[in-house]
Amino acid sequence: MYICICKAVTDGQIREAINQGACTRKQLIQCFSVGRDCGKCNADVRELLNLYAPPVQSVRQTSTRGN
């Protein structure tokens, strides 16, 4: 199914990019330029990321300075 009609990008292409390591909307924009023209696909792109991308874990750094 077409997710971005402006760029002719399908859900299969987006899932393949996610399988290859894309895990943010910014990365998918860089790959396919989705969401830049009319923006109607942004919700669908976000939904595909939520369904297929591994959760992004934040990295907290602890201070190693002595007191």
Buried (B, 14 or more C-beta within 10 A) or exposed (E): EEBBEBBEBEBEBBBEBBEEEBBEBEBBBEBBEBBEEEEEBBEBBEEBBEEBBEEEEEEEEEEEEEE
